[in-house]
């Protein structure tokens, strides 16, 4: 009888442990961990926190300086999602790394712009040095901006995969300097111009409306391909907390916040 009582007690303890584990999981399901670039992504996420709190979710945001690490921590499961990249960069990352990250929702886009470095206007582009992002999708976007404004001509069909090797006409003898995107603001004192992602321009204290010498128009064919998304591991886009996150970021409240605070450098997609 004594052995039977001890066995039942052991089962009871085990059951408590299992239930405790389930409770912990439920608690975790109400926490959304998101990796983000500082500007504007983390700022926008901060505005979404109260909206998610109303639904019982706690949003935790951690800022990362580089793109690759933000995808790494989502792929590893350390974070639930990230918010920093556009679709083409996400697709490129998956292809290069063999990962399966997907978009859970489209949020905003940031017009690319040509910003002053050692030169402050585009009246004399002869021999100019122009820094562009060195990752495939963003380099193509920068080169397309230069082509749309008549400074270079790219090989027919190069499109969104264009690299410097696809430049077939360069009448101004422009030198393209390929740099990691985050480095370009720091290198503006050493090049004539830099073509910047919207978030890095803002981190450097510049905006499209006030500082860009050239920038993508909303009618540009490339804009639709560069919408910033919430990215998650494939399958997790169906989780309720991820749906809640996307819904909050696509809400009228966040849309108005973006319109009021970024002077055209960030534009809601929905």
N, C-alpha and C positions, 0 to 999 in steps of 0.2 A: 504493500500500500504506500509506503514511504517513497519507494522508487517511482510509483505512478504519479504521486503528487509532485515530485521533483521534475518529472518529465513534462507534466502539464505546465509547471511554472516556466520551464525552459521554452516551451512553445509560446507561452504568453509573452515572454521577454522578446522572443524572435518576432512575434507579431507586432509588438510595439515598435521594434526597430524598423520593420518594413513600413508600417504606417507612418513612422517619423520620416522615413525616406520619401514617401509619397508627398507628405506635407511640404518637405523641402523642395520637391520638384514643382509643386503648385506655386510656391513662393517664387521660385526662379522664373516660372512662366509669366509672372507679372512684372518681371524686370527685363527691360530691353537695352542691351548693350550695343552701342553704335560707335564705330570708328569714323572719324571725319577730319577733313581739312579745316583749318581754323576759320577761314573766311571764304565764302559766306556760310558754309555748310554748318559748322558748329553753332554759329550765331542763330541760324534759322532753327536748328534743332532745339536750342534753348527756348525759343518762342513756342515750340510745340509741347514742351514739358507740361504746362498747365492743362492743355487739351487732353493729354494722355492721362494725367492724374485724375481727371474727371471720370475716366473709364477704369480707374484702378491700377494703372500701369505706372511704373517708375522708369524713367528714361535716364540712362547713364551714358554720357558722351565723353569719349577720350579723343584728344587731338593728336594727329600724326603729321609729321612734316613731309613724308614721302608717300608716293602712290603705292608702290609695291607692297609695303608693309601693311597697308590698310586692307588689301586683298588677302594677304597671307593670314591675318588674324581671323578673318571671316572663314576662309577655307579650312583653317585648323579647328574651328568651332569655338575659339576663345571669345569671339564677338558674334552677335546675332546678325549684324548687318553693317554695311558701311554706306557713307553718303559723301561722295567726292568726285565720281567719275561719270563720263558719258558712255553711251552704249558701245561705240566703236573701240574705246580703250578697253572696256570690259571684254569684248569679243577677242581683241588682240591678246589680252592677258591670258584668257582661257586657252587660246591656240598655242601660245608660247609655253605655258606652264602645265598644260594637260588638266586644268581644273574645270569644275562645273559650277561656276557662279552665274547667277541670272539676275535680271532686273525684276524687282518687285513692284516698281512704279516709277513713272516719269514725274519729275518735280520742276526743274527749271533749266534754262540755258544761259550761258554767259558768252556774250559776243567776244570773239577774239579781236585784239587791237594791236596796231603798230604804235609803240610808245617811244618817245625821244630818249636818246642816249647822249652821245657827244654832239649830235645834230638835233636841232629843234624844229626843223620843217623839212618837207619833202621836195622843195624846189630844185635841189641838186642831189640826185641819187647816184651820180656817177661814182663808181668805186666804193659805194657804201658797204659797210659790214652790218649784217642783220642777224641777230641771234634768234634762233627758233628752237622749239622743244625737240628733243632728239628721239622721243618715242614715236612709233610709226604713225598712229592716228593723228596725233597733234601736229607732227611735222607736216603731214599732208595738208592739214587745215591751214597752217601758216603759209605754205606755198600757194595754196589756192587763193588766199587773200591777196598775195602779191600778184598773182596772175589776173585776178578780177580787176585789179587796179592798173594793169598794163605794164608791170615792171619785169615780168618774166613770162615765158610760155612753156607749158609742160607738155610732155609727150601725150598725144591723143590717147585717151582711155586710161591715163594714169589715175585720175580721180582721187578717191579717198585713200589710195595706197601710194600716192606720190612720194618720192624722196628726191634729194638733190640730184640723183642720177637721172631723173626724168626731166630735168630742165633742158629744153632744146634751143631756146632762145633767151639770151641774157644781154639785151642791148645796153644796159647801164653798167655792165661788169660788176654786178653786185656779188659780194662774197657772203655766202650763207655759213653762219657759225652755229653748229649743232651743240646744244647744251641741255643738261637735265633741266626740266621746266622750272624747278624751284630755284635754280641758280641764276636764271636770266635777270631777275630784278637786281641782284647783287653785281651783275656784270655790265649793267647799262653804262657805267662810266668808261668802259673799255670797247664799246661797239657804237656804231652810228645810231642804230635803232634796235629795239627788241620787240618781238611779237609774243605777247603774254596771254596766258589763260586769265580769265576774269578774276579768279580767286587770288592768283599771285599778284596781279596788278593792284587789287585792293589792299593786300598785305603790304604792298610797297607805298600805299597812300595815294594811289591813282585810280581814276575811274574812266570809263569809256567816254562819257559825256564831256568831261572836263579836260582830259589829258591825251586821249588817243588821237593820233594824226590820221589814221585810217581804221575802220572797223567794219565788221560784218553787219550787213543790214538784215532786218527780219525776213526779207525776201530772198536772201542768199540760199542757194541750193544746198549748201553744206550745213546750215543751221539745224535742220531737222534731224541730222545724223549725230548731233552733239548735245543732245538733251541729257542733263545730269539725272542720275537715277539712284534709288535705294537698291543696293545689291546684296544678295543673300546666297547661301548654298542652295543648289537646285532642290526643290521640294519644300524648302522652308518658306517660300513665298505664300504658301497656303496656311501658315500658322496664324492664329487669330491676332497675336501681338504684332506680327509684321503687317498684317492688314490694317490694324489700328494705327501703326506708325505711318504708313503710306497715306491713309485717310486724313490724318492730322496734317501732314505736310502738304496735302493737296487742298486743304480747307480754305475757305474764304478769308479766314483770319490770317493765315500764313501768306496767302496771295497778297493781301493788302499790306502786310508787313514788308514783303519784298518790294512792292511798288513804292512804298513810302521811304525806304531806307537805302537803296542802292543806286539811285541816280542813273538808271538804265544799264548798269553793269551786270545786273542779274534780272532776268525776266521770267515770270511764272510761265510754265508750259501749258498748264491746264486752264 
